Amino acid sequence: MNGNNFPDRQTSAEARPHLWRNARLATLDPAKEGLGVVEKGAVVVESGRITYTGPESELPVLAIERAEITDLEGRWVTPGLVDCHTHIVHGGNRAREFEMRLDGATYEEVARAGGGIVSSVKATNALSVDGLVAASLPRLDTLLSEGMTTIEIKSGYGLNIEAELKMLRAARALGNLRPVRVVTSYLGAHATPVEYKGRNGDYITDVVLPGLEQAHAEGLVDAVDGFCEGIAFSVEEMRRVFDRAQQLGLPVKLHAEQLSNLGGARFAASYLALSADHLEYLTADDAVVMAAAGTAAVLLPGAFYAINEKQKPPVKALREAGAHIAIATDCNPGTSPLTSLLLTMNMSATLFGLTVEECIAGATREGARALGLIDETGTLETGKSADFAIWDVESLAELVYRIGFNPLHAHVFKGERIDR
């Protein structure tokens, strides 16, 4: 992945190791049971990377002698949160159509009034890169305030080559302006613009594929996504996009099985996709195929809640198949205007029945896995980037249990402390 990152600050002070001691660690180390808890733990960071994590009693002597020391006073420490599915770069909002629906308007009436994705495309196209950055920063800052250290940002509201590239450029800019790791996904195959109505194939030929090639040439894209659904693109239409992504050496992921089962998740797994996302209509057999391919299941309770869906993703089948389950906000202007991973964890538990362990893993380790970053972040392990969150809670269950409350004390990105 070549997503832009907050620049490392190599100062003489940072050349010293930093010891974070007197902590309760949830390492999320997959080799350990559960959340990999270490009571009376410590983390040592040097040059932005973890050089030790484990019991404080087993700290190397040299680490203690040379280190700058921070006493965490028994606070809980988890990996930094990971939001592995977002559309935070866009123009405008759709509060008016939300209000119309509450007043009884149908989706057809909303569309006739200029609502729906058409309104987001129009508002996004009207903004410059700087304008998109300015519009997106409040959403990003809200997520960062909860200890998020890695975010995926998709294009998909441009629906023409230049506008899709503009969105990706804005996403890269956000990664330079804030202490966060940004991973970009090219989502040209999100919807068909009005001028291509009924001509999905022509849209893919004229816009999606050449736009992808240009985004790749400019270093703007880390992965390729699509929306496989009856109202969007078929498996065969997405095959053309994924084939080109493979030729360019880019990993793929897919919005699949949200409103019906078109076989999208199984198709994505055949390309060893990083993830298939939504999955309300996934079958047990599909879950087995995904697990065998290592394709993560990304559940998006914000969208389920916002559009009042009834069909829940098959969590039991995913568990039984041994699939990796991640969760994300799906932050977008239409179907999930959600900018809280803490609330996402609560929703995942209350709406989908995930356990506390699954929610915390889903927003850390499994989110990183869904982005192809499991070797870099998502757990507190030696050699990984020093990305972690420090919490004022008595129990980790509080991170999932509370609603509308942020217990973050501070978080660390690449070894740099960021206070609330």
Residue pairs with C-beta under 8 A, 6 or more apart in sequence:
1 183
1 222
1 223
1 371
1 372
1 373
1 376
2 219
2 222
3 172
3 175
3 181
3 182
3 183
3 184
3 222
4 172
4 173
4 175
4 176
4 182
5 175
5 180
5 181
5 182
5 414
6 175
6 176
6 178
6 179
6 180
6 181
6 413
6 414
6 416
7 176
8 48
8 414
9 416
10 47
13 68
14 47
14 48
14 415
15 47
16 46
16 66
16 67
16 68
17 44
17 45
17 46
17 51
17 63
17 66
17 67
17 68
18 44
18 45
18 46
18 67
18 68
18 69
18 70
18 415
19 42
19 43
19 44
19 59
19 63
19 64
19 67
19 68
19 69
19 70
20 42
20 43
20 44
20 45
20 70
20 72
20 77
20 412
21 42
21 56
21 59
21 69
21 70
21 71
21 72
22 40
22 42
22 56
22 71
22 72
22 73
22 74
23 41
23 42
23 43
23 72
23 74
23 75
23 76
23 77
23 390
24 37
24 38
24 39
24 40
24 41
24 74
24 75
24 76
24 77
25 36
25 37
25 38
25 41
25 43
25 53
25 54
25 76
25 77
25 380
26 35
26 36
26 37
26 76
26 77
26 78
26 79
26 360
26 380
26 396
27 35
27 36
27 37
27 38
27 41
27 53
27 79
27 379
27 380
27 381
28 35
28 36
28 78
28 79
28 360
28 361
28 364
28 365
28 378
28 379
28 380
29 36
29 379
29 380
29 381
30 36
30 365
30 379
34 357
35 357
35 360
35 361
35 396
36 379
36 380
38 53
38 54
38 55
40 55
40 56
40 57
41 53
41 54
41 55
41 56
41 77
42 52
42 53
42 54
42 55
42 56
42 59
43 50
43 52
43 53
43 77
43 380
43 386
43 388
44 50
44 51
44 52
44 53
44 59
44 60
44 63
44 67
45 51
45 386
45 412
45 415
46 415
47 415
48 385
48 386
48 414
48 415
48 416
49 383
49 384
49 385
49 386
49 415
50 380
50 381
50 382
50 383
50 384
50 385
50 386
51 63
51 382
52 59
52 60
52 63
52 382
53 380
53 381
53 382
70 417
72 390
75 390
75 391
75 392
75 409
76 390
76 391
76 393
76 396
77 380
77 388
77 389
77 390
77 391
78 147
78 360
78 364
78 380
78 388
78 389
78 391
78 396
78 399
79 149
79 364
79 365
79 368
79 377
79 378
79 379
79 380
79 387
79 388
79 389
80 147
80 148
80 149
80 150
80 364
80 377
80 387
80 388
80 389
80 411
80 412
80 413
81 146
81 147
81 148
81 149
81 150
81 341
81 363
81 364
81 367
81 389
82 148
82 149
82 150
82 151
82 326
82 363
82 364
82 367
82 368
82 371
82 373
82 377
82 378
83 143
83 148
83 150
83 151
83 152
83 328
83 329
83 331
83 341
83 363
83 367
84 150
84 152
84 275
84 298
84 326
84 328
84 367
84 368
84 370
84 371
85 152
85 154
85 275
85 277
85 298
85 300
85 328
85 329
85 330
85 370
86 151
86 152
86 153
86 154
86 328
86 329
86 330
86 331
86 332
87 153
87 154
87 156
87 157
87 187
87 330
87 331
87 332
87 333
88 136
88 139
88 140
88 143
88 151
88 153
88 331
88 332
88 339
89 124
89 132
89 135
89 136
89 153
89 154
89 155
89 157
89 167
89 170
89 171
89 174
90 120
90 123
90 124
90 132
90 135
90 136
90 157
90 167
90 332
90 333
91 120
91 123
91 124
91 125
91 126
91 127
91 131
91 132
91 135
91 157
92 119
92 120
92 122
92 123
92 124
92 333
93 333
93 337
94 115
94 116
94 119
94 120
94 333
94 334
94 337
96 115
97 105
97 110
97 113
97 115
97 116
97 119
97 334
100 109
100 110
100 113
100 115
101 107
101 110
105 113
107 116
110 116
111 118
114 122
116 334
117 157
117 190
117 191
117 334
118 194
120 157
120 333
120 334
121 157
121 158
121 159
121 163
121 191
121 193
124 132
124 157
124 158
124 163
124 167
125 158
125 160
125 163
127 135
127 166
128 166
129 166
129 169
129 170
129 173
132 166
132 167
132 170
133 170
133 173
133 174
133 177
136 170
136 174
137 174
137 177
137 178
139 331
139 339
140 151
140 174
140 178
140 180
141 178
142 339
142 340
143 151
143 329
143 331
143 339
143 340
143 341
144 178
144 179
144 180
144 418
145 406
145 408
145 420
146 340
146 341
146 342
146 406
146 408
147 389
147 390
147 391
147 408
147 411
148 180
148 341
148 411
149 179
149 180
149 181
149 377
149 387
149 388
149 389
149 411
149 412
149 413
150 180
150 181
150 183
150 367
150 368
150 371
150 373
150 377
150 378
150 387
151 180
151 181
151 182
151 183
152 182
152 183
152 184
152 185
152 223
152 328
152 371
153 171
153 174
153 182
153 183
153 184
153 185
154 167
154 184
154 185
154 186
154 187
154 190
154 225
155 164
155 165
155 167
155 168
155 171
155 184
155 185
155 186
155 187
155 188
155 190
155 215
156 164
156 167
156 187
156 188
156 190
156 191
156 225
156 227
157 163
157 167
157 190
158 164
158 165
158 166
158 167
158 188
159 188
159 190
159 191
159 192
159 193
159 207
160 193
160 207
160 211
161 207
161 210
161 211
161 214
164 186
164 187
164 188
164 207
164 211
164 215
165 211
165 214
165 215
165 218
165 220
168 184
168 186
168 215
168 220
168 221
169 220
171 182
171 184
171 220
172 182
172 184
172 220
174 180
174 182
175 181
175 182
179 413
179 414
179 416
179 418
180 413
181 373
181 377
181 385
181 387
181 413
183 222
183 223
183 371
183 373
184 220
184 221
184 222
184 223
185 221
185 222
185 223
185 224
185 225
185 253
186 211
186 212
186 215
186 220
186 221
186 223
186 224
186 225
186 250
187 225
187 226
187 227
188 207
188 208
188 211
188 212
188 241
189 204
189 208
189 225
189 226
189 227
189 232
189 233
189 237
189 238
189 241
190 225
190 226
190 227
190 232
191 227
191 232
192 199
192 200
192 203
192 232
192 233
193 203
196 202
196 203
196 206
196 207
200 233
200 234
200 237
201 237
204 233
204 237
204 240
204 241
208 241
209 240
209 241
209 244
212 221
212 224
212 241
212 244
212 245
212 248
213 244
213 248
215 221
216 248
216 250
221 250
222 250
222 251
223 250
223 251
223 252
223 253
223 274
223 371
223 372
224 241
224 242
224 245
224 250
224 251
224 252
224 253
225 252
225 253
225 254
225 255
226 232
226 233
226 238
226 241
226 242
226 252
226 254
226 255
227 233
227 254
227 255
228 234
228 235
228 238
228 254
228 255
228 256
228 262
228 264
228 267
228 268
229 255
229 256
229 258
229 259
229 260
229 262
229 264
230 259
230 260
230 262
231 259
232 255
234 262
235 262
235 263
235 264
235 267
238 254
238 264
238 267
239 267
242 252
242 268
242 271
245 251
245 252
246 252
246 271
251 272
251 273
251 274
251 372
252 268
252 271
252 273
252 274
253 268
253 273
253 274
253 275
253 276
253 277
253 370
254 264
254 265
254 267
254 268
254 273
254 275
254 276
254 277
255 264
255 277
255 278
256 262
256 264
256 265
256 267
256 268
256 276
256 277
256 278
256 279
256 282
257 264
257 265
257 276
257 278
257 279
257 280
257 281
257 282
257 286
258 278
258 279
258 280
258 281
258 303
259 280
259 281
260 281
261 281
261 282
261 283
261 286
263 286
264 276
265 276
265 279
265 282
265 286
265 289
265 290
265 295
266 286
266 289
266 290
268 275
268 276
268 290
268 295
269 276
269 289
269 290
269 292
269 293
269 295
270 293
272 293
272 294
272 295
273 293
273 295
274 295
274 296
274 370
274 371
274 372
275 295
275 296
275 297
275 298
275 326
275 370
276 282
276 290
276 295
276 296
276 297
276 298
277 297
277 298
277 299
277 300
277 328
277 330
278 298
278 299
278 300
278 303
278 313
279 297
279 298
279 299
279 313
279 314
279 318
280 304
280 309
280 311
280 312
280 313
281 311
282 290
282 297
282 313
282 314
282 317
282 318
283 314
283 317
284 314
284 317
284 320
284 321
287 297
287 314
287 317
287 318
287 320
287 321
287 323
288 321
290 296
290 297
290 318
290 321
290 323
291 318
291 321
291 322
291 323
291 324
294 324
295 323
296 323
296 324
296 325
296 326
296 366
296 369
296 370
297 313
297 318
297 323
297 324
297 325
297 326
298 326
298 327
298 328
298 370
299 313
299 315
299 325
299 326
299 327
299 328
299 348
299 352
299 354
299 362
300 327
300 328
300 329
300 330
300 336
301 327
301 344
301 347
301 348
301 351
301 352
302 329
302 330
302 331
302 336
302 337
302 338
302 343
302 344
302 347
303 309
303 330
303 332
303 335
303 336
304 312
304 347
304 351
304 352
305 336
305 347
305 351
306 335
306 336
306 337
306 338
307 335
312 351
312 352
312 353
313 352
315 325
315 352
315 353
315 354
318 325
319 325
324 366
324 369
324 370
325 354
325 358
325 361
325 362
325 366
326 362
326 363
326 366
326 367
326 369
326 370
327 344
327 345
327 348
327 354
327 359
327 362
327 363
327 366
327 367
328 341
328 344
328 363
328 367
328 370
329 336
329 338
329 339
329 340
329 341
329 344
330 336
330 338
331 337
331 338
331 339
338 344
341 363
342 399
342 402
342 405
342 406
343 403
343 404
344 363
345 359
345 360
345 362
345 363
345 399
345 400
346 359
346 400
346 401
346 402
346 403
348 354
348 358
348 359
348 362
348 400
349 355
349 356
349 359
349 400
354 362
356 396
356 397
356 399
356 400
356 401
359 399
359 400
360 396
360 399
360 400
364 378
364 379
365 374
365 378
365 379
366 378
367 378
368 374
368 376
368 377
368 378
368 379
369 378
375 384
376 384
376 385
377 384
377 385
377 387
378 384
380 388
385 414
386 412
386 413
386 414
386 415
387 411
387 412
387 413
387 414
388 411
388 412
389 408
389 410
389 411
389 412
390 408
390 409
390 410
390 411
390 412
391 398
391 399
391 407
391 408
391 409
392 407
392 408
392 409
393 399
393 407
398 407
399 407
406 420
408 420
409 420
410 417
410 418
410 419
410 420
411 417
411 418
412 418
